[in-house]
Amino acid sequence: MDSLTDLILRYCVLFGRRFFAKEKISFLRVFSKEVLQLGYQLDAKLAKLQLAKRRYQNFYNGYIGDLNKADIIICTHYDTGVKNFNLTSKYAFNNSFNKKNYLISLLPIIVTFLLSIALNLFLFIPGIQEAGLLSFSGLLSLLTTLVLFYFIVRYHGGIPNQKNFVCNSSSLILLLNLMSKLDKKRKRKIAFVLLDGGCTNSFGLRMLENYSKNILKKTVIFVDSIGNDEQIQIFKPDNYAPDLHNISFTEGYIDTKFKHYLLVTSGKQDRLNRVKVNNANSSKDNELSTERIEQHTETMLNLCLQLVSGNDELNNDKNQ
């Protein structure tokens, strides 16, 4: 595997934006080559969400390893969200569609729209009335209208954020670093999933929940914005009590059909037990510490090995 610095360049810069379908497909192709070198294979699956009559949105999940035979599935979302110019706060594992963020991301289009109206009303239309439609003013009016139309069609889903180092490329890099530290035996017991729709409607998670008949019996670890801070945070639902040593938990939930799951991120908790992701969905999310990734990878490795060992002991007890 390449160094963490190379991975940051590749997945935070070169493939740092994964908003449009072509960007997601390009990312999955590159990531599949990465995991192949680490002894895994990536299987990309497409699902269509119907938005209206004859209108669909494509979602692409990446399944790494044999999910049916694995004891543990580690998930993170790879898609990136709309730009909020650091005007609103984002919290780990709170990835639902936010109307406020959407409207904020449309500010450049709104400004362009108002500017186009002002130019046409006060500059271009008077020039057209004087010199005719086939004039310099008429050409400029047509040009500004076409530019506005392009922006509306291209970015009707919001202006995508370009810099996504911590949120959520850091989790992707941690997954690769974790894969590189697993031996062949552990690779068969630990699978990974790259979820689409994590910044909008969690449709990728719904795809995973319907992956197979026994998938909901698996132990799942969700990772989000793991490069956010030095302090690791692990949440679990109150009906799940894994027997793990030297690992502390906080009660936390997400909307999922899975019963046995953990939520892993980094940062400081507020009074509502939320973890704020600093500079998420803004141009300020442009730094990532390799030391922090390495530190949190070791924590994840310890967590996974304990969970796998616990499952091995449980299976041995059943066979006796």
C-alpha positions, -999 to +999 in steps of 0.1 A: +000+000+000+011+036-007+020+058+022-007+077+041+006+109+025+000+095-010-034+083+000-043+118+012-032+132-021-052+106-040-085+106-020-086+141-006-074+160-036-074+140-069-107+122-060-117+144-032-151+154-046-175+125-050-208+143-056-218+135-092-224+100-105-193+101-128-171+112-098-184+083-077-178+057-104-142+070-110-135+069-073-148+033-070-127+022-099-095+036-083-104+023-049-110-012-063-074-013-076-062-002-041-081-029-022-070-056-047-034-050-037-045-056-001-060-090-007-096-078-012-120-074-041-145-046-045-179-054-059-198-022-069-236-024-069-261+000-085-296+007-072-321+032-085-342+054-064-374+067-081-378+104-075-408+109-098-424+093-129-396+084-152-370+101-130-345+081-111-313+087-090-285+062-091-267+051-060-235+030-060-224+009-030-190-007-028-188-041-011-153-053-001-148-089+010-174-116+016-202-100+036-221-132+042-191-151+057-176-121+076-182-117+113-177-079+112-187-053+086-170-019+087-189+008+069-184+044+060-200+067+034-178+079+006-201+105-011-195+142-004-220+169+004-230+203-006-210+234+003-222+253+034-193+278+036-188+268+072-220+286+081-238+257+098-226+229+120-223+192+111-223+164+136-210+129+131-236+103+120-262+130+113-261+127+075-297+134+066-307+159+040-306+195+054-327+221+037-308+249+053-275+236+039-290+230+005-303+266+003-269+280+015-252+259-012-274+276-038-263+311-029-239+314-059-267+304-082-291+328-066-266+356-069-259+347-105-297+347-112-302+382-096-272+395-114-285+382-147-319+399-142-302+432-133-279+431-163-308+423-187-331+449-172-307+478-169-281+472-196-289+446-222-326+452-229-322+490-234-293+482-258-314+456-277-343+482-280-319+506-295-297+484-317-319+453-322-316+417-311-287+410-334-264+433-316-236+432-290-262+437-262-283+409-276-253+386-277-244+394-241-280+388-230-281+354-247-247+345-232-256+354-196-289+335-200-272+304-212-246+305-184-274+309-158-293+280-174-262+258-173-256+265-136-293+258-127-292+224-146-258+214-134-261+224-098-298+220-091-289+195-063-267+221-046-231+233-051-208+204-042-181+210-017-146+206-031-125+200+000-135+169+020-103+158+039-119+150+073-155+146+061-152+119+050-121+110+031-103+104+064-125+074+071-117+059+036-080+063+042-083+047+077-102+017+061-073+012+037-047+015+064-067-010+085-069-035+056-031-034+053-027-045+089-050-075+087-036-110+081-053-135+057-074-150+085-088-117+097-094-106+061-119-134+058-137-123+090-138-086+084-156-070+054-160-034+044-187-014+028-186+020+010-220+036+014-235+060-011-261+086+000-245+092+033-248+130+029-284+129+017-309+101+024-288+071+037-300+051+007-267+032+006-274+020+041-309+008+030-291-011+002-268-028+027-297-037+050-313-056+021-280-072+008-289-107+019-312-127+043-287-129+072-270-096+068-289-080+097-273-106+121-239-092+115-219-069+138-215-036+120-191-007+128-200+026+112-171+051+108-175+088+102-150+117+100-124+098+119-097+123+113-117+151+131-098+151+164-073+132+186-100+119+209-118+087+197-155+083+204-174+050+203-212+049+206-235+019+208-273+013+213-283+004+248-295-031+237-260-041+225-233-049+251-201-062+235-175-077+259-145-055+251-116-046+273-102-011+278-129+004+255-155+029+268-188+035+251-214+063+250-250+055+242-259+065+207-282+056+178-287+058+141-317+049+120-309+014+110-323-021+111-290-035+124-292-044+161-255-050+168-236-019+158-210+006+169-205+042+158-168+053+157-157+089+152-134+114+168-139+147+186-154+162+217-189+155+228-213+183+236-240+182+262-263+162+238-235+136+232-230+149+197-196+152+181-192+183+159-172+178+127-150+208+124-151+228+090-173+201+074-186+210+039-164+240+036-131+250+019-115+249+054-117+211+055-083+209+038-060+193+064-055+158+076-029+144+101-012+112+091-003+107+128-040+109+138-050+084+111-023+060+123-034+064+159-071+058+152-062+028+130-046+011+159-077+017+180-099+003+152-076-027+149-078-034+186-116-031+185-119-054+155-096-081+169-115-082+201-148-085+183-135-113+161-121-131+191-154-128+209-172-143+179-147-171+177-152-180+214-190-179+209-188-202+179-166-226+198-190-227+227-219-235+203-199-264+187-190-280+221 
